[in-house]
Structures are given as structure tokens and as C-alpha cells.
Amino acid sequence: MRAAAVCTAAGSLVLTALAAAPSGGAPRPELPPGGAAELRGTVVAAARARVTGIDFGACPGAREMPGSLECGTVSVPLDYARPDGPRIRLAVSRVRATGRDPRSGGRAVPRQGALVFNPGGPGGDGMSFPLVGLLSEWKRVAAAYDLVGYAPRGVGRSAPLSCTDPKGFFKAPSPAPTYPSAAYKKKRAAEARAYARGCVRRSGSRLRFFTSLANARDLEVLRAALGEDRLTFMGASYGTYFGALYATLFPAYVRRMVFDSAVNPDPARVWYLDNLDQSAAFEARWADFRRWVARYDDVYGLGRTAEAVRAAYEKARTRLAARPAGGTVGPGQLQGAFLGTGYDDGSWPLAADALAAYLKGDEKPLAALAAPYRAGAAVAENSAAVYTAVECNDAPWPADLRVWDRDNTRLARVAPFETWANVWANLPCASWPVPRRLPLDVRTAPGVLPPTLILAAERDAATPYRGAVELHRRLAGSTLLTERGAGTHGIAYGPNRCVNAAVDAYLLQGRAAGRSAECAGRPEPRPGRPTFQETREQELRDALKGKDDREPAGK
């Protein structure tokens, strides 16, 4: 999902949506989550990987990267029910533990193993993750752990998926009707069917094997290839979902797991209802942003109330529909750019500046913020293809477009900001030509799984708080750490020292704060002051200028 949970107003509207879907249309779900054959295949593949390991060396095309960054590949079955059948290779990156704690005068610390990270998605690429060890908040973890990133199956160099020609992936400028007409819905439905057919045409029969369950099994093979007896893992957003699948399937191989901004794993909500939940939650976060802008009317001049700021945004939408900024920024690009304000409040000053400048006659800041990044079209197309394949393969979706129309028309009355954009992103799943699986029931019994740590911002829109509560309920012995009043998506090692201290204590010492704990929310951004994200981006640039040129330590 573009992430996942529903406000009260929307929840009662959609509880029976799947049950109402008729039997015609797209293939009905016919595949169970997986059974003995897939388990045996995972055991075979993991044993094979334990022997072969990963031959780490220089990273392709990484001349500007520090010498301590190493890359390699791990072989996994395309189909875990046939471990000796076709295989694919996943790209893996690593920076080895420094062994020196910077907060204790460089005191030597013992290596605790590998920390494997997934940034979310589906479709997110974690290959650059090990570079976070250059940032101050991560240095204690980087002293004790090898930092390991990888590109999940289908992503980047890992048997990449594609659904359409990247050259035509960005369609800009584009409209973004808040209440689309019947004709517009019909047009988007036809485009979604064509996109789904394109996924089969360009990716072939292997398409069905790109699932969250396969990602969880790949994680088990990666653990073995790294030579780790048990897995230490941090997953963000979607990474929490297949991390939870791993915990359910392979609890004996878990050492420590951090779930940062958790997807709701309830099988009844994966993924159709999760996406409705997300659209509702973004409306509340969009209001948070507008209230913040209104408090600084003396800076931005966009209005003294949230409603006045909304009116300013709508004025910009209308202008852009008539004359796109920079020739490529229409209402669709505006909506896409401002969706970012729901993910990270660090983006608020830049978004407000761009909107204010545009309405005063300067379109350049908005064009810079919202115009498609043409050089990144291939990466964006690949990410979208993986997103679509995984979510459509993972679970049942309504095949009847009337169900989609009913649920989202009702939801858009109270949550118009993201609702229809979210529909268009997921609509290929209505006509997906590949059999879908039934979601695994994420659940562990008391004493089976070591203590795990779940992180959640109370007003997160991408993965709403209710999902973290549900995951906490399902993983016995887990700790739920809540950042009160905050809404940034992904809170580990951000500006909140309370959260960071709790993650350090868990990863470095295995200490968790009982069943639940709280941290006060981070301060909201201030106009004219560097945001946390900006200061850390500069820190990383400075570190890479003086990059560590040590030779890789080898396998």
C-alpha cells in the first residue's frame, strides 16, 4: 500500500466491501499463503546460502561511495515450492561494524552481528542504507552492527520488474479531480486494465512469485547467507509487514526486530481496506499541515485559518489546470508534491514556500518541488511495478468497479485529499490477471518470539496508528513505543532523542520498556530554520566528501 488505517467516519463504510464483490471479473483468490512445500524450499535455499555466503566486493557504479561500502548478491528460488528450479539474485550492500563507540571516546565495542534493513514500499530499494552509519544518530549502532541493505526481489538489480515503458511513465501535466466524473473514472479504469496487462506482457509468468511471503522467505535466505544464526532486522512502513510475516513463519530465527511505522497486518484489511484507511488518515494530516501554515500567515500569507489555506491551495489547483507551471506541473503534480506533507512535517516549510511564491507570481519554486524527475523515470517505473505486483498478488481485491466507486465516493466526502489518487494507484488490482494469495494470519504465541519493538507516531498518515496497535496485539511480548502528537512517517533515529534512546537500548542491550512506552512528540518545524532532514542531508554530503577510503574488509 502507499501505506495503511481508517478514521471512525470511514471505517463503518467499508467493512463489508470485499464480501459485496461479485464472483465475476478478475481471478478469485485461489492460493493459500503457502505450506509444507514452501517451507521445505526455504530450508533448502537457506542451507545452500549458508554454505555459499555472499562474496562482497566493490559496488557497481559507486565511485563516489566510501571504500567501506561493499556489495554482493545472494541467490534465492523464484518459487520456494521448487527450490531447485529457476533462481534469481538479490543485490546486497554492507558496511562492516566500526567497533568503536563514538560516545565513549572511541571505546572498542563487540560486534553484535548484522542489522538488515528494509525501507518499505513495496518497491523500496535499501541498497544505500549502510551509509546511515555516517550520520551521528546511527553511529553507536554502526559500531556494533554490520549495516546491511538490499534490493528486494523485483527492485533495482534484483530481477527487476517492469509494467510499462519508463520513457512514458511520467504523464505530466495531469489532472487530479477531487470528485471525478463518470467519464474520468471510466478512462482511469481502462488505463488500469492496460497497465495490468502490461505487467504480464513485460514481466511474464514469473510475475506471480513477487509477494510479501516471498520477501519474508528471501529474508530468511539472506540471514543464512550473512552467516547469522538469528536475524536482527529493522523494517520501516511496508517492511514491517513482511517482517511480521517472517516473525510468524520463522520465530526461532529472530534475534531482535524493530517495526518502524507499522502496517496493519489484519488479513481482513490487507490490502484493500488498508488503503481506504490510509486515505482517511491523510485527510487528518493534511489538516495538520494547513493549521501549521495558518499559524505562520505573517510568513506565507496563505491565510489565518486552515480553511483559508485550503482555499489558497484550491486557487493554485485551478490556475495550474489552465496553465501548468514550468509546462509540466498541473493539479496532479501539485497533489503528489503536497502528499509529501503527510509523510514528513520536515517538508512543510518548503511546500508552504513554494505555494506562497506561486500565488505571488513566481512559479519556479513550485516547478522545482513538483515537476517529474525525468532522469529517475526508470527507477520510478520499476518501483511502481513492484508495488503493484506485490499488493495485487498478496490478497483478494474487489473485481467489481462498483465496489471501488461506492466505497471511495463515500470516503471522498469526508477525506477528499488523497482518496481518488490512492484509487488510481491501486486500481490495476481490480483486473489483475494473476491468481492472488490469501494473507497469512500474523500471530505469535507467548514465549515463542523474542521481545520485539514497534514504533509509531500517533498521527502517522501513511501507516495509521491503529495498525501499530494491531501488530502489537498479534506479536506476543512486543513493546509498542508511541510518539505522542507526532505524524512523521518513520521515526527511528530522527530528531526525537527519546525515541532514539529507546531504539539504542533495544538494539544495543536488548532492553525494551515493557508492553508500552511513550515519548513526547518532536517539535514542529519553524519557517526559516533548517529542518532535521536538511541538516542530516548536509551531514551526509560532508561525510561523503571526506569519504572513508578504507579497503573493503572482504567476505
Secondary structure, DSSP 8 states (H G I E B T S, - for coil): --S----HHHHHHHTTHHHH--SSSS----B-S--HHHHHHHHHHHHHHHHH----B--TT-TTS-TTEEEEEEEEESSTT-TTS-EEEEEEEEE----EEGGGTTEE----EEEEEE--TTT---TTGGGGGGSGGGHHHHHHEEEEEE--TTSTTSS---SS-GGGT---S----SS--HHHHHHHHHHHHHHHHHHHHHHGGGGGG-SHHHHHHHHHHHHHHTT-SSEEEEEETHHHHHHHHHHHH-GGGEEEEEEES-----TTTTTHHHHHHHHHHHHHHHHHHHHHHHHTHHHH-S-SSHHHHHHHHHHHHHHHHHS-BTTTB-HHHHHHHHHHHHH-GGGHHHHHHHHHHHHTT--HHHHHHHS--GGGHHHHHHHHHHHHHHHHHHS-----HHHHHHHHHHHHHH-TTTHHHHHHHHGGGGG--S--B------B-TTTS---EEEEETT-SSS-HHHHHHHHHHBTT-EEEEETT---S--TTSS-HHHHHHHHHHHHH----SSEEEE-------TTS--HHHHHHHHHHHHHHT---------
